[in-house]
Amino acid sequence: MKKIPIIIDCDPGVDDSYALALANSYEGFEILAITAVEGNVPAAITRKNALCIREELGINCRVGFGAEKPLKKAYNQFAANTHGQSGVGSFVFDQPEMKPDEMPAWEIIYEEAVKHKGELLLFAVGPLTNIAICLEKHPDLPQLLKKFVIMGGGTFGNVSATNRTAEFNIWIDPHAARQVFEKMDVWMVGLNATHAAAVEMSDFDDMMAICGDNKKARFIRELSAFSKYNCVENGSDNNAIHDALAVASQMDETVVTFENLNVRVEDGDCENIGQTVIDREKEPNCHVAMAVDKAKFAEIMKNMCRYYAEK
């Protein structure tokens, strides 16, 4: 099988960690780089986590450090309630031995896009700051990609000024998101899809049982335990493994069904800043995830666990 070259731009992050582990377990992908951005936790932590996850999972790839703050909006809220103060739940990494790439995230993305001549699949599962900067510096980026898939937005949100209209990744840097949506062919896996694919507590039990005591699977086992605990004890939505669904959507095209719709990002000084506004009356400009196969996604996550348990 010819592997698809991929880059995952992320803000690790519990669900980012699942996404990276899932991509690494899939024989059809070759991970070229992990690029880190501010988001679920501050940039200093997402950067360290990116390095540590590469080593923990044994991924042979570049790690690039990206933006430390949004383009314009203040970075004043992160999601430690969902991801833990470290960003990866209760898991404790050893200090990473490997160093990051000397290039910033956006230059790594562009260099690999040029090198792979239209074959690169780019995932962005955090705020879109790195992607917007890459577009500013290299306007031809969209023509160099095979596909651009994000976890963000959707038909409803989980944060905003006075009501829950915006999804966290878009809300963190709405100005970057608006630029990206206006310039890129976006495949958007949003909250409506990720919540529809939320796994059951019994699925977490299965995932932990499959991982067993295998040292190679310890990261996934502890993530699963943290996710279940946070759901049961704290009422969190950790069973919606958001970022992993974006990755799964490109592993099996039957997991997520997309619909072509018109989407714009609200980035003004308003209550719904960060909302991905869908307008069915306008010409489509985005592929929007609208339906999921929940059982198939749960099985994909369990197959990921089998991969690490058998290493």
C-alpha positions as a Markdown table, in Angstrom:
| # | Residue | x | y | z |
|---|---|---|---|---|
| 1 | Met | 0.0 | 0.0 | 0.0 |
| 2 | Lys | 1.3 | 3.4 | -0.9 |
| 3 | Lys | 1.2 | 5.5 | 2.2 |
| 4 | Ile | -0.4 | 9.0 | 2.2 |
| 5 | Pro | 2.0 | 11.6 | 3.6 |
| 6 | Ile | 0.3 | 13.6 | 6.4 |
| 7 | Ile | 1.0 | 16.4 | 8.8 |
| 8 | Ile | -1.0 | 16.9 | 12.0 |
| 9 | Asp | -1.1 | 20.5 | 13.3 |
| 10 | Cys | -2.4 | 20.3 | 16.9 |
| 11 | Asp | -2.6 | 21.5 | 20.4 |
| 12 | Pro | -2.1 | 18.4 | 22.5 |
| 13 | Gly | -4.6 | 17.9 | 24.2 |
| 14 | Val | -6.2 | 14.5 | 25.2 |
| 15 | Asp | -8.2 | 14.2 | 22.0 |
| 16 | Asp | -5.1 | 15.4 | 20.0 |
| 17 | Ser | -3.2 | 12.6 | 21.6 |
| 18 | Tyr | -5.8 | 10.0 | 20.5 |
| 19 | Ala | -5.7 | 11.5 | 17.0 |
| 20 | Leu | -1.9 | 11.2 | 16.8 |
| 21 | Ala | -2.0 | 7.7 | 18.2 |
| 22 | Leu | -4.7 | 6.7 | 15.7 |
| 23 | Ala | -2.8 | 8.2 | 12.7 |
| 24 | Asn | 0.3 | 6.4 | 13.8 |
| 25 | Ser | -1.5 | 3.1 | 14.0 |
| 26 | Tyr | -2.9 | 3.3 | 10.5 |
| 27 | Glu | -0.8 | 1.6 | 7.8 |
| 28 | Gly | -2.1 | 3.9 | 5.1 |
| 29 | Phe | -0.5 | 7.1 | 6.7 |
| 30 | Glu | 3.0 | 8.3 | 6.9 |
| 31 | Ile | 3.3 | 11.0 | 9.5 |
| 32 | Leu | 5.8 | 13.6 | 8.3 |
| 33 | Ala | 5.5 | 16.1 | 11.0 |
| 34 | Ile | 3.6 | 17.1 | 14.2 |
| 35 | Thr | 3.3 | 20.9 | 14.5 |
| 36 | Ala | 2.2 | 22.5 | 17.7 |
| 37 | Val | 0.0 | 25.6 | 18.4 |
| 38 | Glu | -1.5 | 27.2 | 21.4 |
| 39 | Gly | -5.0 | 26.0 | 22.3 |
| 40 | Asn | -6.1 | 23.4 | 24.8 |
| 41 | Val | -3.2 | 24.5 | 27.0 |
| 42 | Pro | -0.5 | 27.2 | 26.5 |
| 43 | Ala | 2.1 | 26.8 | 23.7 |
| 44 | Ala | 4.9 | 25.9 | 26.1 |
| 45 | Ile | 2.9 | 22.8 | 27.1 |
| 46 | Thr | 1.6 | 21.8 | 23.7 |
| 47 | Arg | 5.2 | 22.0 | 22.4 |
| 48 | Lys | 6.5 | 19.7 | 25.1 |
| 49 | Asn | 3.6 | 17.4 | 24.6 |
| 50 | Ala | 4.2 | 17.1 | 20.9 |
| 51 | Leu | 7.8 | 16.1 | 21.5 |
| 52 | Cys | 6.8 | 13.7 | 24.2 |
| 53 | Ile | 4.0 | 12.0 | 22.2 |
| 54 | Arg | 6.4 | 11.5 | 19.3 |
| 55 | Glu | 8.8 | 9.6 | 21.6 |
| 56 | Glu | 6.1 | 7.8 | 23.6 |
| 57 | Leu | 4.4 | 6.4 | 20.4 |
| 58 | Gly | 7.7 | 5.9 | 18.5 |
| 59 | Ile | 6.8 | 8.2 | 15.6 |
| 60 | Asn | 9.7 | 9.0 | 13.3 |
| 61 | Cys | 8.7 | 12.5 | 12.2 |
| 62 | Arg | 9.6 | 16.1 | 12.5 |
| 63 | Val | 8.1 | 18.2 | 15.4 |
| 64 | Gly | 7.7 | 21.9 | 14.7 |
| 65 | Phe | 6.9 | 24.7 | 17.1 |
| 66 | Gly | 4.3 | 27.2 | 15.9 |
| 67 | Ala | 2.3 | 30.2 | 17.2 |
| 68 | Glu | 2.4 | 31.1 | 20.9 |
| 69 | Lys | -0.7 | 33.3 | 20.7 |
| 70 | Pro | -3.6 | 34.0 | 18.3 |
| 71 | Leu | -3.3 | 36.5 | 15.5 |
| 72 | Lys | -5.2 | 39.3 | 17.2 |
| 73 | Lys | -7.5 | 38.0 | 20.0 |
| 74 | Ala | -6.0 | 37.6 | 23.5 |
| 75 | Tyr | -5.3 | 34.0 | 24.5 |
| 76 | Asn | -7.0 | 34.0 | 27.9 |
| 77 | Gln | -8.8 | 30.7 | 28.3 |
| 78 | Phe | -7.6 | 27.1 | 28.0 |
| 79 | Ala | -9.3 | 23.8 | 28.6 |
| 80 | Ala | -7.6 | 22.3 | 31.6 |
| 81 | Asn | -10.9 | 21.1 | 32.9 |
| 82 | Thr | -11.2 | 18.7 | 29.9 |
| 83 | His | -7.5 | 17.9 | 29.3 |
| 84 | Gly | -5.8 | 18.3 | 32.7 |
| 85 | Gln | -3.2 | 20.9 | 33.6 |
| 86 | Ser | -0.6 | 19.0 | 31.6 |
| 87 | Gly | -2.9 | 18.7 | 28.6 |
| 88 | Val | -2.7 | 14.9 | 28.6 |
| 89 | Gly | -4.9 | 14.0 | 31.6 |
| 90 | Ser | -3.0 | 12.3 | 34.4 |
| 91 | Phe | -0.3 | 10.9 | 32.2 |
| 92 | Val | 3.3 | 11.9 | 33.2 |
| 93 | Phe | 5.9 | 12.0 | 30.4 |
| 94 | Asp | 9.6 | 11.5 | 30.8 |
| 95 | Gln | 11.6 | 14.5 | 29.6 |
| 96 | Pro | 11.9 | 14.3 | 25.8 |
| 97 | Glu | 15.3 | 13.5 | 24.5 |
| 98 | Met | 14.8 | 14.6 | 20.9 |
| 99 | Lys | 14.8 | 18.3 | 19.9 |
| 100 | Pro | 12.3 | 20.1 | 17.7 |
| 101 | Asp | 13.0 | 21.0 | 14.1 |
| 102 | Glu | 14.8 | 24.3 | 13.6 |
| 103 | Met | 12.0 | 25.5 | 11.2 |
| 104 | Pro | 8.8 | 27.0 | 12.5 |
| 105 | Ala | 5.6 | 25.0 | 12.1 |
| 106 | Trp | 4.4 | 27.0 | 9.1 |
| 107 | Glu | 7.6 | 26.5 | 7.1 |
| 108 | Ile | 7.6 | 22.8 | 7.8 |
| 109 | Ile | 4.1 | 22.6 | 6.5 |
| 110 | Tyr | 5.0 | 24.5 | 3.3 |
| 111 | Glu | 8.3 | 22.6 | 2.7 |
| 112 | Glu | 6.6 | 19.2 | 3.0 |
| 113 | Ala | 3.7 | 20.4 | 0.8 |
| 114 | Val | 6.1 | 21.5 | -1.9 |
| 115 | Lys | 8.2 | 18.3 | -1.6 |
| 116 | His | 5.1 | 16.0 | -1.9 |
| 117 | Lys | 3.6 | 17.7 | -4.9 |
| 118 | Gly | -0.1 | 17.7 | -4.2 |
| 119 | Glu | -0.1 | 14.4 | -2.2 |
| 120 | Leu | 0.0 | 15.9 | 1.3 |
| 121 | Leu | -3.0 | 15.5 | 3.6 |
| 122 | Leu | -2.9 | 18.2 | 6.2 |
| 123 | Phe | -4.9 | 17.9 | 9.4 |
| 124 | Ala | -5.5 | 20.9 | 11.7 |
| 125 | Val | -7.1 | 19.8 | 15.0 |
| 126 | Gly | -6.4 | 22.9 | 17.1 |
| 127 | Pro | -6.8 | 26.6 | 16.5 |
| 128 | Leu | -5.9 | 27.6 | 12.9 |
| 129 | Thr | -3.1 | 30.1 | 13.8 |
| 130 | Asn | -0.3 | 28.2 | 12.2 |
| 131 | Ile | -2.3 | 27.6 | 9.0 |
| 132 | Ala | -3.2 | 31.2 | 8.7 |
| 133 | Ile | 0.5 | 32.3 | 9.1 |
| 134 | Cys | 1.5 | 29.7 | 6.5 |
| 135 | Leu | -1.1 | 31.1 | 4.1 |
| 136 | Glu | 0.2 | 34.7 | 4.6 |
| 137 | Lys | 3.7 | 33.7 | 3.8 |
| 138 | His | 2.8 | 31.1 | 1.1 |
| 139 | Pro | -0.4 | 31.9 | -0.7 |
| 140 | Asp | 0.0 | 29.0 | -3.0 |
| 141 | Leu | -0.4 | 26.5 | -0.1 |
| 142 | Pro | -4.0 | 25.4 | -1.0 |
| 143 | Gln | -2.9 | 24.3 | -4.5 |
| 144 | Leu | -0.1 | 22.1 | -3.0 |
| 145 | Leu | -2.3 | 20.0 | -0.8 |
| 146 | Lys | -4.2 | 16.8 | -1.5 |
| 147 | Lys | -6.8 | 17.7 | 1.2 |
| 148 | Phe | -7.1 | 19.9 | 4.3 |
| 149 | Val | -9.2 | 18.5 | 7.2 |
| 150 | Ile | -9.9 | 20.2 | 10.4 |
| 151 | Met | -11.5 | 19.4 | 13.7 |
| 152 | Gly | -13.4 | 22.6 | 14.5 |
| 153 | Gly | -16.6 | 24.5 | 14.2 |
| 154 | Gly | -19.9 | 22.7 | 13.4 |
| 155 | Thr | -23.5 | 23.4 | 13.6 |
| 156 | Phe | -23.3 | 24.4 | 17.3 |
| 157 | Gly | -20.7 | 25.5 | 19.8 |
| 158 | Asn | -19.3 | 25.0 | 23.3 |
| 159 | Val | -18.1 | 28.5 | 24.1 |
| 160 | Ser | -18.5 | 32.2 | 23.2 |
| 161 | Ala | -19.1 | 35.6 | 24.9 |
| 162 | Thr | -22.6 | 35.1 | 26.3 |
| 163 | Asn | -23.9 | 31.8 | 24.8 |
| 164 | Arg | -22.6 | 28.6 | 23.3 |
| 165 | Thr | -22.4 | 29.4 | 19.7 |
| 166 | Ala | -18.7 | 28.9 | 18.9 |
| 167 | Glu | -16.5 | 25.8 | 19.0 |
| 168 | Phe | -13.3 | 26.1 | 21.1 |
| 169 | Asn | -10.7 | 25.7 | 18.3 |
| 170 | Ile | -12.3 | 28.4 | 16.1 |
| 171 | Trp | -13.1 | 30.7 | 19.1 |
| 172 | Ile | -9.5 | 30.7 | 20.3 |
| 173 | Asp | -8.4 | 32.4 | 17.0 |
| 174 | Pro | -11.4 | 33.4 | 14.9 |
| 175 | His | -9.3 | 35.8 | 12.8 |
| 176 | Ala | -7.0 | 33.0 | 11.7 |
| 177 | Ala | -10.0 | 30.7 | 11.1 |
| 178 | Arg | -11.8 | 33.3 | 8.9 |
| 179 | Gln | -8.7 | 33.6 | 6.7 |
| 180 | Val | -8.3 | 29.9 | 6.4 |
| 181 | Phe | -12.0 | 29.3 | 5.5 |
| 182 | Glu | -11.8 | 32.0 | 2.9 |
| 183 | Lys | -8.7 | 30.7 | 1.2 |
| 184 | Met | -8.7 | 26.9 | 1.7 |
| 185 | Asp | -10.9 | 24.0 | 0.6 |
| 186 | Val | -11.9 | 23.0 | 4.1 |
| 187 | Trp | -13.3 | 19.6 | 5.2 |
| 188 | Met | -14.8 | 20.5 | 8.6 |
| 189 | Val | -15.4 | 17.9 | 11.3 |
| 190 | Gly | -17.3 | 19.9 | 13.9 |
| 191 | Leu | -19.0 | 19.3 | 17.2 |
| 192 | Asn | -22.3 | 18.1 | 15.7 |
| 193 | Ala | -20.3 | 15.1 | 14.2 |
| 194 | Thr | -18.0 | 14.5 | 17.2 |
| 195 | His | -20.8 | 14.5 | 19.7 |
| 196 | Ala | -22.8 | 12.1 | 17.5 |
| 197 | Ala | -19.8 | 9.8 | 17.5 |
| 198 | Ala | -19.2 | 9.9 | 21.2 |
| 199 | Val | -18.1 | 6.6 | 22.6 |
| 200 | Glu | -19.8 | 4.8 | 25.5 |
| 201 | Met | -18.3 | 4.1 | 28.9 |
| 202 | Ser | -18.2 | 0.5 | 27.9 |
| 203 | Asp | -16.1 | 1.4 | 24.9 |
| 204 | Phe | -13.5 | 2.9 | 27.2 |
| 205 | Asp | -13.6 | -0.3 | 29.3 |
| 206 | Asp | -13.0 | -2.3 | 26.1 |
| 207 | Met | -10.1 | 0.0 | 25.1 |
| 208 | Met | -8.4 | -0.4 | 28.5 |
| 209 | Ala | -8.9 | -4.1 | 28.5 |
| 210 | Ile | -7.4 | -4.4 | 25.0 |
| 211 | Cys | -4.4 | -2.3 | 26.0 |
| 212 | Gly | -3.9 | -4.6 | 29.1 |
| 213 | Asp | -0.6 | -4.3 | 30.8 |
| 214 | Asn | 1.4 | -3.8 | 27.6 |
| 215 | Lys | 4.0 | -1.0 | 28.1 |
| 216 | Lys | 3.7 | 0.2 | 24.5 |
| 217 | Ala | -0.1 | 0.7 | 25.1 |
| 218 | Arg | 0.3 | 2.4 | 28.5 |
| 219 | Phe | -0.3 | 5.9 | 27.1 |
| 220 | Ile | -3.6 | 4.9 | 25.4 |
| 221 | Arg | -4.7 | 2.9 | 28.5 |
| 222 | Glu | -4.2 | 5.9 | 30.8 |
| 223 | Leu | -5.8 | 8.3 | 28.4 |
| 224 | Ser | -8.9 | 6.0 | 28.2 |
| 225 | Ala | -9.0 | 5.8 | 32.0 |
| 226 | Phe | -8.7 | 9.6 | 32.4 |
| 227 | Ser | -11.4 | 10.2 | 29.7 |
| 228 | Lys | -13.9 | 7.8 | 31.4 |
| 229 | Tyr | -13.2 | 9.3 | 34.9 |
| 230 | Asn | -13.7 | 12.8 | 33.6 |
| 231 | Cys | -17.0 | 11.9 | 32.0 |
| 232 | Val | -18.3 | 10.0 | 35.0 |
| 233 | Glu | -17.0 | 12.2 | 37.8 |
| 234 | Asn | -16.9 | 15.6 | 36.3 |
| 235 | Gly | -19.6 | 15.5 | 33.6 |
| 236 | Ser | -17.1 | 16.4 | 30.9 |
| 237 | Asp | -17.5 | 15.5 | 27.2 |
| 238 | Asn | -14.3 | 13.4 | 27.0 |
| 239 | Asn | -16.2 | 10.6 | 25.4 |
| 240 | Ala | -16.5 | 12.8 | 22.3 |
| 241 | Ile | -13.0 | 12.1 | 21.0 |
| 242 | His | -13.1 | 15.1 | 18.7 |
| 243 | Asp | -9.8 | 15.1 | 17.0 |
| 244 | Ala | -9.6 | 11.4 | 16.4 |
| 245 | Leu | -12.8 | 11.5 | 14.4 |
| 246 | Ala | -11.2 | 13.9 | 12.0 |
| 247 | Val | -8.4 | 11.5 | 11.4 |
| 248 | Ala | -10.8 | 8.5 | 11.2 |
| 249 | Ser | -12.8 | 10.3 | 8.5 |
| 250 | Gln | -9.8 | 10.0 | 6.2 |
| 251 | Met | -9.1 | 6.4 | 7.1 |
| 252 | Asp | -12.5 | 5.1 | 6.2 |
| 253 | Glu | -14.8 | 7.3 | 4.1 |
| 254 | Thr | -17.9 | 5.6 | 5.4 |
| 255 | Val | -17.3 | 6.8 | 9.0 |
| 256 | Val | -18.2 | 10.4 | 8.3 |
| 257 | Thr | -20.7 | 11.8 | 5.7 |
| 258 | Phe | -19.9 | 15.3 | 4.4 |
| 259 | Glu | -22.3 | 17.8 | 2.8 |
| 260 | Asn | -21.2 | 20.8 | 0.7 |
| 261 | Leu | -22.4 | 23.9 | 2.4 |
| 262 | Asn | -21.6 | 27.6 | 2.7 |
| 263 | Val | -19.7 | 28.4 | 5.9 |
| 264 | Arg | -18.2 | 31.7 | 7.2 |
| 265 | Val | -16.5 | 32.4 | 10.4 |
| 266 | Glu | -17.7 | 35.3 | 12.6 |
| 267 | Asp | -14.6 | 37.2 | 13.7 |
| 268 | Gly | -16.2 | 40.6 | 14.6 |
| 269 | Asp | -16.7 | 42.2 | 18.0 |
| 270 | Cys | -19.9 | 40.3 | 18.8 |
| 271 | Glu | -21.5 | 37.8 | 21.0 |
| 272 | Asn | -21.1 | 34.9 | 18.5 |
| 273 | Ile | -17.4 | 35.5 | 17.7 |
| 274 | Gly | -15.9 | 32.3 | 16.5 |
| 275 | Gln | -19.1 | 30.8 | 15.2 |
| 276 | Thr | -19.0 | 28.9 | 12.0 |
| 277 | Val | -22.2 | 30.2 | 10.4 |
| 278 | Ile | -23.8 | 27.9 | 7.9 |
| 279 | Asp | -26.0 | 29.4 | 5.2 |
| 280 | Arg | -27.8 | 27.0 | 2.9 |
| 281 | Glu | -29.0 | 29.8 | 0.7 |
| 282 | Lys | -25.4 | 30.7 | -0.5 |
| 283 | Glu | -23.1 | 28.8 | -2.8 |
| 284 | Pro | -21.2 | 26.0 | -1.0 |
| 285 | Asn | -17.6 | 26.6 | 0.0 |
| 286 | Cys | -16.9 | 23.9 | 2.6 |
| 287 | His | -17.4 | 20.2 | 3.2 |
| 288 | Val | -19.2 | 19.9 | 6.5 |
| 289 | Ala | -19.4 | 16.6 | 8.5 |
| 290 | Met | -23.1 | 16.0 | 9.0 |
| 291 | Ala | -23.5 | 12.3 | 9.8 |
| 292 | Val | -21.4 | 9.6 | 11.4 |
| 293 | Asp | -21.3 | 5.9 | 11.9 |
| 294 | Lys | -20.8 | 5.7 | 15.7 |
| 295 | Ala | -20.3 | 2.0 | 16.0 |
| 296 | Lys | -17.7 | 2.0 | 13.2 |
| 297 | Phe | -15.7 | 4.8 | 14.9 |
| 298 | Ala | -15.7 | 3.0 | 18.2 |
| 299 | Glu | -14.3 | -0.1 | 16.5 |
| 300 | Ile | -11.6 | 2.0 | 14.8 |
| 301 | Met | -10.6 | 3.2 | 18.3 |
| 302 | Lys | -10.5 | -0.3 | 19.6 |
| 303 | Asn | -8.4 | -1.4 | 16.6 |
| 304 | Met | -6.0 | 1.3 | 17.5 |
| 305 | Cys | -5.7 | -0.2 | 20.9 |
| 306 | Arg | -5.0 | -3.6 | 19.4 |
| 307 | Tyr | -2.2 | -2.1 | 17.4 |
| 308 | Tyr | -0.3 | -0.8 | 20.4 |
| 309 | Ala | -1.1 | -3.9 | 22.6 |
| 310 | Glu | 0.5 | -6.1 | 20.0 |
| 311 | Lys | 3.7 | -4.0 | 19.5 |
